[in-house]
Amino acid sequence: MGSRPWLNPAPSYHVLESSWETDDDAPGPRCGHSLTAVAATKSHGPRLILFGGATAIEGGASSAAPGIRLAGVTNSLHSYDVKTRKWTRLHPAGEPPSQRAAHAAAAVGTMVVFQGGIGPAGHSTDDLYVLDLTNDKFKWHRVVVQGPGPGPRYGHAMDLVAQRYLVTVSGNDGIAPSSSLVRLSSCH
């Protein structure tokens, strides 16, 4: 038999740490949340911002009704300090976004932009929020989109392109999957 490199076993994975430390400010188990990397500022090191999500899923194969439904949808906000490896629950000033899961998020400098998602009642939303992490006083801002925006959607992706445009692609508006691509100019 000749050499067949595609039959070689997959590489092994070695666990460096076999346990997790629990932290009172840690977000806990969830799905449909966003996790966004944010650069260091003058007063804070690099961090990961975790927002929203659902803490439970109802339905599935054993359920009488088809499909699944998110439960325990939240708008909690947490920061993970990459250097200290500690979670902190954040409570920024300003009006926060409503509870949601399956939203999109993207970093724009030391800010995080959040768009869309699906709320506890199962309805998609089209709002746009900015979490400003620039100063010690973190703050939520609701943004009013000038012109056509992405519209209500969930399960989509968003990212900053060329340090100028927020691009949103695909998702579902609550009726059908979408393949649309929407470009928003960022104002920073």
Backbone torsions as a table, in degrees:
resi	resn	phi	psi	omega
1	MET	NA	134.9	-179.8
2	GLY	-77.8	174.5	178.4
3	SER	-69.8	129.0	178.5
4	ARG	-126.9	87.3	-175.5
5	PRO	-62.6	-24.0	-179.4
6	TRP	-73.3	-10.1	177.7
7	LEU	-93.6	-4.4	179.4
8	ASN	-65.2	146.6	179.8
9	PRO	-66.3	155.0	177.7
10	ALA	-65.8	154.3	178.0
11	PRO	-61.1	152.5	178.9
12	SER	-83.6	152.9	176.3
13	TYR	-110.4	125.3	-179.3
14	HIS	-110.5	123.8	-179.9
15	VAL	-78.6	126.6	178.2
16	LEU	-81.4	-40.5	177.7
17	GLU	-127.1	127.7	-175.2
18	SER	-97.5	9.0	179.2
19	SER	-141.8	157.1	176.4
20	TRP	-109.4	142.2	172.0
21	GLU	-88.0	136.5	177.4
22	THR	-87.3	146.2	-177.2
23	ASP	-137.6	131.6	-178.4
24	ASP	-58.3	-30.8	-179.2
25	ASP	-90.1	-1.1	179.5
26	ALA	-65.5	148.6	-174.8
27	PRO	-71.2	-22.9	-177.5
28	GLY	80.3	173.7	-176.5
29	PRO	-65.5	141.5	178.6
30	ARG	-167.6	167.8	174.6
31	CYS	-140.0	161.8	177.9
32	GLY	72.7	16.9	178.9
33	HIS	-91.4	174.4	172.3
34	SER	-115.4	150.1	176.5
35	LEU	-135.5	115.0	-171.4
36	THR	-124.0	129.1	177.6
37	ALA	-80.5	131.4	-179.7
38	VAL	-124.5	136.8	-179.0
39	ALA	-67.5	162.7	178.3
40	ALA	-66.4	151.1	173.8
41	THR	-116.9	-174.8	179.2
42	LYS	-61.9	-33.7	-174.8
43	SER	-110.2	-7.1	-178.2
44	HIS	-135.7	144.5	176.3
45	GLY	-77.3	-178.7	177.6
46	PRO	-62.0	145.9	-176.7
47	ARG	-151.6	166.9	175.3
48	LEU	-111.8	132.7	179.8
49	ILE	-106.8	119.6	178.8
50	LEU	-107.6	128.4	-178.6
51	PHE	-134.1	140.0	168.9
52	GLY	65.8	-153.6	-179.7
53	GLY	104.3	-177.2	180.0
54	ALA	-124.3	141.9	-177.8
55	THR	-96.5	-1.8	178.7
56	ALA	-156.3	155.7	175.1
57	ILE	-124.7	131.5	178.1
58	GLU	-111.6	152.8	179.9
59	GLY	94.8	-153.5	-179.5
60	GLY	106.3	-163.4	-173.7
61	ALA	-61.1	-33.3	-177.3
62	SER	-87.4	-3.8	-177.9
63	SER	-86.7	150.0	177.9
64	ALA	-70.3	-32.0	179.6
65	ALA	-90.5	143.0	179.4
66	PRO	-70.8	155.1	175.4
67	GLY	81.4	-176.2	179.1
68	ILE	-123.7	162.5	176.8
69	ARG	-135.7	135.9	177.7
70	LEU	-77.1	142.8	177.3
71	ALA	-132.3	158.9	-179.9
72	GLY	64.9	35.8	-179.9
73	VAL	-66.7	136.8	-172.1
74	THR	-132.3	163.4	170.5
75	ASN	-122.3	27.6	179.3
76	SER	-67.5	150.6	-175.6
77	LEU	-129.4	128.5	-177.4
78	HIS	-133.2	149.8	176.9
79	SER	-121.7	133.4	176.4
80	TYR	-110.8	115.4	178.3
81	ASP	-78.7	117.4	-174.7
82	VAL	-64.7	-35.6	-177.5
83	LYS	-77.9	-44.6	-178.0
84	THR	-87.5	-13.4	-179.3
85	ARG	58.7	42.8	-179.6
86	LYS	-125.4	142.4	174.8
87	TRP	-90.1	146.1	173.0
88	THR	-135.8	130.2	174.2
89	ARG	-79.6	128.8	-177.9
90	LEU	-102.0	146.3	176.1
91	HIS	-135.0	74.3	-176.5
92	PRO	-66.2	159.9	173.3
93	ALA	-69.3	165.5	178.6
94	GLY	88.7	170.3	-179.2
95	GLU	-81.7	118.9	-178.5
96	PRO	-76.7	162.8	172.5
97	PRO	-62.5	157.9	176.0
98	SER	-67.6	169.0	176.9
99	GLN	-61.2	137.3	-178.2
100	ARG	-163.4	159.6	174.5
101	ALA	-138.1	165.6	176.9
102	ALA	58.8	31.0	175.3
103	HIS	-87.9	177.8	176.4
104	ALA	-117.5	151.0	178.8
105	ALA	-143.9	148.3	177.8
106	ALA	-149.0	143.0	176.7
107	ALA	-83.1	137.2	172.8
108	VAL	-129.3	94.0	-174.2
109	GLY	64.2	-123.4	179.1
110	THR	-101.0	25.5	175.3
111	MET	-121.1	156.7	174.6
112	VAL	-123.1	130.2	178.4
113	VAL	-101.8	133.2	178.9
114	PHE	-119.6	136.2	179.7
115	GLN	-138.2	138.6	171.0
116	GLY	66.6	-155.4	-178.0
117	GLY	117.6	-179.5	179.3
118	ILE	-126.1	133.4	-176.3
119	GLY	-91.4	-178.6	-177.6
120	PRO	-58.9	-29.8	-179.1
121	ALA	-83.6	-1.8	178.1
122	GLY	87.1	13.5	179.8
123	HIS	-100.9	139.1	178.1
124	SER	-81.0	154.3	-178.0
125	THR	-123.8	156.1	-179.5
126	ASP	-117.7	8.7	-175.6
127	ASP	-70.6	161.3	-177.2
128	LEU	-130.7	126.2	179.6
129	TYR	-125.8	151.2	174.0
130	VAL	-121.6	132.0	172.5
131	LEU	-103.5	111.3	-178.5
132	ASP	-90.4	115.7	-178.6
133	LEU	-109.4	13.9	-173.1
134	THR	-64.3	-46.4	-177.4
135	ASN	-103.7	178.7	177.1
136	ASP	-65.3	-25.5	-179.6
137	LYS	-95.6	93.0	179.9
138	PHE	-67.9	146.6	-176.0
139	LYS	-148.4	139.7	172.9
140	TRP	-85.6	142.7	173.0
141	HIS	-134.8	130.2	171.9
142	ARG	-88.7	133.7	-176.2
143	VAL	-108.0	132.5	174.7
144	VAL	-96.0	119.5	-178.2
145	VAL	-77.2	128.4	176.0
146	GLN	-90.2	121.2	-177.6
147	GLY	89.0	-171.4	-178.0
148	PRO	-68.5	134.2	178.3
149	GLY	-112.8	-170.3	-178.8
150	PRO	-66.1	-23.9	-176.7
151	GLY	80.1	173.8	179.6
152	PRO	-63.2	129.9	177.5
153	ARG	-164.5	159.9	174.5
154	TYR	-145.3	161.9	-179.7
155	GLY	71.1	23.7	-177.6
156	HIS	-103.6	177.0	178.0
157	ALA	-123.4	149.6	179.1
158	MET	-145.0	142.0	176.3
159	ASP	-153.4	161.8	176.9
160	LEU	-89.3	128.0	-178.2
161	VAL	-116.8	131.6	177.3
162	ALA	55.7	31.8	-179.9
163	GLN	52.1	23.7	-176.1
164	ARG	-137.7	-35.5	-173.2
165	TYR	-118.5	134.6	168.6
166	LEU	-90.1	122.6	-178.8
167	VAL	-112.3	126.3	177.8
168	THR	-113.0	133.8	-177.2
169	VAL	-136.6	141.9	173.7
170	SER	62.6	-153.0	-177.2
171	GLY	104.3	-164.5	-178.8
172	ASN	-142.1	136.0	-179.1
173	ASP	-93.5	6.6	-177.9
174	GLY	100.0	-11.6	178.0
175	ILE	-113.6	-45.7	-177.1
176	ALA	-154.5	155.8	173.6
177	PRO	-62.7	152.3	-178.4
178	SER	-123.6	150.2	173.3
179	SER	-117.0	14.4	-176.0
180	SER	-69.8	153.3	175.8
181	LEU	-124.4	126.3	-179.3
182	VAL	-122.9	134.6	179.8
183	ARG	-112.8	126.6	175.2
184	LEU	-114.9	134.0	174.5
185	SER	-74.7	133.7	177.9
186	SER	-88.0	145.2	179.3
187	CYS	-115.2	89.6	177.4
188	HIS	-137.5	NA	NA
